[in-house]
Amino acid sequence: MRLRNAICFSVAIGSLVFIAAPEARADEARELVQKTFAAIPGAPFSAKIKLTTDRGLEREMVMYRARQDDVDKIYIEVTAPADLKGTRFLMLDHLKGKDEQWIYSPASKTSVQLDNESRKQEFLGSDFILSDIVRPDLDAFDYKVAGEETLDGRVCSVIESKPKNAAEEAYSKSVIAIDPKDHLIVRGLLFDANSRPSKTLVIDRWEKKDGHWTPTVQRMVNVQNNHWSKIELLDVKYNAVLPKNVFEKSYLTRTQ
């Protein structure tokens, strides 16, 4: 299952203890996942991002997001370090139809639309991948309620999802813990193509910003090599004034 951060970025941690639940609750599971993604505010949003890893990598970015005409639109631009400055991403997540992701490289001064395999690659050298940032196509997965667990004081429903076409997705299975009261993804576990635990995404801090729950600190941990990457959202603003034409493809290749 593709996951988004708060940008929407979401889910994952290992060693969940499940309470048995009937598989017949598939509709209930899908509905909870749908409501959780629907709860992400669509108002114009801006933030500064700090991305760090245990290998000493540091990246700084600005991000803009908004929901327009049933499309979640995300723009990210790297501001540091100098060798990556000006690298830009545009992600158009359609409620219906094929999503689009574009990247602009300042070295080549060209923008390229990413294919399915490119979305599975490391995001700026981190343990995140581009597919972790975008909204999933809910119809591309099968769901079931795998149990219930209390995490960080929240009583969570544990939802398992599997892609209907595994070859198209980065993960063969996701197990996520969702607080059904506030519709927050608390933690979960991601599995690789061989059905082995691959990565966990730990939400270290949820904060209310302008009345909206926002995951301001989250870590992606690769459980196979023990590396980790952390995303921090700084200077978060909802109902922000965004740059003109920021979600147009021409904005990627602008000269200033």
C-alpha positions in Angstrom: 0.0 0.0 0.0 1.4 3.4 -0.9 1.5 5.7 2.0 1.7 9.5 2.3 3.2 11.6 4.9 1.5 14.5 6.3 2.4 15.9 3.8 0.5 13.4 4.6 3.1 11.1 5.3 1.8 7.7 7.3 2.4 4.4 9.0 4.4 1.5 10.3 6.2 -0.2 13.1 6.9 -3.9 13.7 6.0 -6.3 16.5 2.3 -5.6 16.5 0.3 -8.0 18.6 -3.0 -8.8 16.8 -6.4 -9.7 18.2 -8.2 -12.2 15.9 -10.9 -10.6 13.7 -13.1 -12.0 11.0 -12.0 -11.4 7.4 -15.6 -10.5 6.6 -14.9 -7.0 7.9 -13.2 -6.1 4.7 -15.7 -3.3 3.9 -15.2 -1.9 7.4 -11.4 -1.9 6.9 -11.6 -0.1 3.6 -14.0 2.5 4.9 -11.7 3.3 7.8 -8.7 3.7 5.4 -10.9 5.9 3.1 -12.0 8.1 6.0 -8.5 8.5 7.2 -7.2 9.8 3.9 -10.3 11.9 3.4 -9.5 13.6 6.8 -6.3 15.1 5.5 -7.1 18.8 5.1 -7.4 20.0 1.5 -6.8 23.7 2.3 -3.6 25.3 0.9 -0.7 24.1 3.0 3.0 25.1 3.3 5.9 23.8 5.3 9.6 23.6 5.5 11.0 20.1 5.6 14.2 18.8 7.2 15.2 15.3 6.1 18.1 13.6 7.9 19.5 10.1 8.0 21.7 8.0 10.3 24.3 8.2 7.6 24.7 11.9 8.1 22.7 13.1 5.1 20.8 16.3 5.5 18.3 17.9 3.0 16.2 21.0 3.4 13.0 21.6 1.3 9.9 23.7 1.0 6.6 22.0 0.3 3.2 23.2 -0.9 0.1 21.2 -1.0 -3.6 21.7 -1.8 -6.7 19.8 -3.0 -8.1 21.1 -6.3 -10.8 19.5 -8.4 -10.5 16.1 -6.7 -6.7 16.2 -7.2 -4.2 16.3 -4.3 -1.4 18.5 -5.6 2.1 18.5 -3.9 5.1 20.5 -4.9 8.5 20.0 -3.2 11.7 22.0 -3.9 15.1 21.2 -2.4 16.8 24.3 -0.9 19.9 22.7 0.5 22.6 21.2 0.2 24.0 23.2 -2.7 24.5 20.1 -5.0 20.8 19.3 -4.8 19.4 22.8 -4.6 16.7 23.5 -7.2 15.7 19.8 -7.5 11.9 20.0 -7.8 9.0 17.5 -7.6 5.4 17.8 -8.7 2.9 15.1 -7.6 -0.7 15.1 -8.9 -2.8 12.5 -7.0 -6.1 12.0 -8.8 -9.1 10.7 -6.9 -9.9 8.8 -10.1 -7.5 8.0 -12.9 -3.8 7.7 -13.2 -1.5 9.7 -10.9 1.4 11.8 -12.2 4.8 12.5 -10.6 7.4 14.8 -12.2 11.0 15.6 -11.3 13.1 18.6 -12.4 16.9 18.3 -12.4 18.8 21.6 -12.3 21.8 19.9 -13.9 20.0 18.9 -17.0 17.4 21.7 -16.8 14.7 19.3 -17.8 11.7 17.8 -16.2 10.8 14.1 -16.5 7.6 12.2 -15.7 8.4 9.3 -13.4 7.3 5.8 -14.3 6.2 3.1 -11.9 9.7 1.8 -11.1 11.0 5.3 -10.5 8.5 5.7 -7.7 10.0 2.8 -5.8 13.5 4.3 -5.7 15.0 6.1 -2.7 13.8 9.7 -2.2 16.9 11.9 -2.2 19.1 9.1 -0.8 16.8 8.4 2.2 14.9 5.4 3.4 11.7 6.9 2.1 10.5 6.4 -1.5 8.4 8.6 -3.6 5.4 6.2 -3.3 5.5 6.8 0.5 4.5 10.4 -0.1 1.5 10.0 -2.4 -2.1 9.0 -1.7 -2.9 5.4 -2.5 -5.5 4.2 -5.1 -7.9 2.6 -2.6 -9.4 0.4 -5.3 -5.9 -1.2 -6.0 -5.9 -3.0 -2.6 -7.8 -5.6 -0.6 -8.3 -4.9 3.1 -9.2 -6.7 6.2 -9.4 -5.9 9.9 -6.5 -7.7 11.6 -7.3 -6.7 15.2 -7.1 -4.0 17.7 -4.3 -2.5 19.8 -3.6 0.4 22.1 -0.6 2.5 21.0 0.5 5.7 22.7 -2.8 5.8 24.6 -4.8 5.5 21.4 -7.1 2.5 20.8 -6.3 1.6 17.2 -7.8 -0.6 14.6 -5.1 -2.7 12.9 -5.7 -2.9 9.1 -3.9 -5.2 6.7 -3.9 -4.3 3.0 -2.5 -6.2 0.0 -2.2 -4.9 -3.6 -4.3 -6.6 -6.2 -1.4 -6.3 -8.6 1.8 -6.7 -6.5 4.1 -6.0 -9.4 2.9 -2.4 -9.6 3.4 -1.6 -5.9 6.5 -1.1 -3.8 5.3 -3.2 -0.9 3.6 -6.7 -0.9 1.6 -5.9 2.2 1.0 -3.1 4.7 -0.2 -3.5 8.3 -1.3 -0.1 9.7 -2.7 0.9 13.1 -5.3 3.6 12.8 -6.9 5.7 15.5 -10.6 5.6 14.3 -11.5 8.5 16.6 -9.2 11.1 15.1 -8.5 9.2 11.9 -4.8 9.2 12.4 -2.3 6.6 11.2 -0.3 5.8 14.3 2.1 3.0 13.2 2.5 0.0 10.9 4.7 -2.4 9.1 5.7 -2.6 5.4 6.6 -5.9 3.7 8.9 -6.5 0.7 8.3 -8.5 -2.4 9.3 -11.7 -0.6 6.7 -11.0 2.2 9.4 -10.2 4.7 9.2 -7.2 7.1 10.9 -4.4 5.2 10.4 -1.0 6.8 8.6 0.7 9.6 7.4 4.3 9.7 7.2 5.6 13.2 5.2 8.8 13.9 7.2 10.4 16.7 5.1 13.5 17.1 1.6 14.5 16.2 0.7 18.2 16.8 -2.4 20.2 16.2 -1.6 23.0 13.8 -4.4 25.5 13.1 -6.8 22.9 14.4 -5.5 20.1 12.2 -3.6 17.0 13.5 -0.2 17.0 11.7 2.6 14.5 11.9 5.5 16.9 12.5 8.2 14.2 13.2 8.3 10.8 11.6 11.0 8.2 10.9 11.3 5.5 8.3 13.3 2.6 9.6 14.7 -0.1 7.3 14.4 -3.2 9.5 16.6 -5.2 7.2 19.7 -3.1 7.4 18.9 -1.0 10.5 19.2 2.4 8.7 16.7 5.1 9.3 15.6 8.5 7.9 13.7 11.2 9.7 11.3 13.9 8.3 10.6 17.0 10.3 7.9 19.5 9.3 8.8 23.0 10.3 7.0 26.4 10.0 3.7 24.6 9.1 0.9 26.8 7.8 -2.7 25.9 6.7 -4.7 28.2 4.5 -1.3 29.5 3.3 -0.8 31.8 0.4 1.0 29.7 -2.2 3.1 30.9 -5.1 1.2 31.5 -8.3 1.0 28.6 -10.7 3.0 26.4 -8.3 1.1 23.2 -9.4 1.6 23.8 -13.1 4.3 21.8 -14.9 5.8 25.1 -16.2 6.6 26.0 -12.6 9.1 23.1 -12.5 11.3 24.6 -15.2 11.0 28.3 -14.3 14.3 30.1 -14.4 14.0 31.9 -11.1 
